[in-house]
Amino acid sequence: MSVVHLCDESPATVSPEASVADAIRAMLERRVGAVAVVNPDKTVLGIFTERDVLRKLALSAIDPESKRVSEFMTATVVTATPDTSPGEALSAMITHHFRHLPVVDAKGKLMGILSIRNLLESRIDELSQQLDSLETYLTADGPGG
């Protein structure tokens, strides 16, 4: 299964010229923990997350309306592609200590943002189906049973 199918269908994005406040509003409106910072052609330039808000802004005197998100985003972005497996994506997230992974096409254009929540929900669904199958198998009252 491709990680693209696990992503939010319409990822939250902002332009690099957007204010930090605009990025925070986008996260709050969409109820997500990250926005991709993209060019007009949707090429990923960076990612801005809740963690960026906490680490770089929360206790500062910086006015989020007056600063561009490009000044506070994470510019070196680890990304996934449609060929990335859910296991590979989870491994990258754990290794790098982040919870959001942009999924891009071969030209670097944003296809979606994968969250660790997406991965965990998918895995829980798989495990529940396996458990249901095992319960059905073990409780089947077949011949000789």
C-alpha positions in Angstrom: 0.0 0.0 0.0 1.3 3.5 -0.9 1.5 6.1 1.8 -0.4 8.5 -0.5 -3.6 6.7 0.4 -3.0 7.3 4.1 -2.4 11.0 3.8 -5.0 13.7 4.4 -6.6 14.2 1.0 -6.1 18.0 1.0 -2.9 18.9 2.9 -2.6 22.2 4.7 -0.3 24.6 2.9 1.0 28.2 3.0 3.3 30.2 0.9 6.7 31.2 2.2 5.5 34.8 2.3 2.6 33.9 4.7 2.9 35.1 8.2 3.6 32.8 11.1 0.1 33.7 12.3 -1.4 32.6 9.0 0.4 29.2 9.3 -0.9 28.8 12.8 -4.4 29.7 11.8 -4.2 27.1 8.9 -3.2 24.4 11.4 -6.0 25.4 13.8 -8.7 25.6 11.0 -7.7 22.2 9.5 -7.1 20.6 12.9 -3.6 19.4 11.9 -0.2 19.7 13.4 1.8 20.8 10.4 1.6 22.9 7.2 3.7 22.5 4.2 5.4 25.6 2.9 5.1 25.5 -0.9 5.7 27.5 -4.0 2.7 28.3 -6.3 3.5 25.1 -8.2 3.2 23.1 -4.9 6.9 22.3 -4.7 7.8 21.8 -1.0 10.2 24.4 0.4 9.7 23.5 4.1 7.4 22.4 6.8 6.1 24.4 9.8 4.8 22.4 12.8 3.4 22.7 16.3 6.9 21.9 17.5 8.3 24.9 15.6 5.7 27.1 17.4 6.7 25.7 20.8 10.5 25.8 20.2 10.8 29.0 18.3 7.9 31.3 19.3 6.0 30.3 22.4 8.1 32.1 25.0 9.5 34.8 22.7 8.2 38.3 22.3 7.9 37.8 18.5 4.7 39.0 16.9 3.5 36.1 14.7 1.6 38.5 12.5 4.8 40.4 11.6 7.1 37.4 10.7 7.1 35.3 7.7 6.7 31.5 8.1 9.8 31.0 5.9 11.9 32.4 8.8 10.7 29.7 11.2 10.0 26.7 9.0 12.2 23.6 8.9 13.8 24.0 5.5 15.6 20.7 5.3 12.6 18.5 4.8 12.7 14.7 4.8 10.0 13.5 2.4 8.4 10.3 1.3 7.3 9.3 -2.2 4.4 7.2 -3.5 6.8 4.2 -3.5 7.5 4.6 0.3 5.9 1.9 2.3 4.1 2.6 5.5 6.8 0.8 7.4 9.6 2.9 5.8 7.7 6.1 6.6 7.2 5.1 10.2 10.9 4.2 10.5 11.9 7.6 9.1 9.6 9.4 11.5 10.9 7.5 14.5 14.6 7.9 13.4 14.3 11.6 12.9 11.9 12.3 15.8 9.1 13.9 13.8 5.4 13.3 13.4 4.7 14.7 9.9 6.1 13.6 6.6 5.4 15.4 3.3 4.7 13.0 0.4 6.0 14.4 -2.9 6.1 13.3 -6.5 9.2 12.9 -8.6 9.4 16.7 -9.2 9.1 17.5 -5.5 5.4 18.6 -5.7 3.3 18.0 -2.6 0.9 15.1 -2.8 -0.1 14.9 0.9 1.2 15.1 4.4 1.4 11.8 6.3 1.1 12.0 10.0 2.1 9.4 12.5 -1.6 9.3 13.5 -2.4 8.2 9.9 0.1 5.4 10.1 -1.0 4.2 13.5 -4.7 4.2 12.6 -3.9 2.2 9.5 -1.9 -0.3 11.5 -4.7 -0.6 14.1 -7.2 -1.4 11.3 -4.9 -4.1 9.9 -4.4 -5.7 13.3 -8.2 -5.6 14.1 -8.9 -7.3 10.8 -6.3 -10.0 11.6 -7.8 -10.5 15.0 -11.3 -10.8 13.6 -10.1 -13.4 11.1 -8.3 -15.4 13.8 -11.4 -15.3 16.0 -13.6 -16.5 13.2 -11.2 -19.3 12.4 -10.9 -20.4 16.0 -14.6 -20.3 16.7 -15.8 -21.9 13.4 -17.9 -25.0 14.1 -16.9 -27.0 11.1 -16.8 -30.8 10.6 -15.1 -32.6 13.5 -15.1 -29.3 15.4 
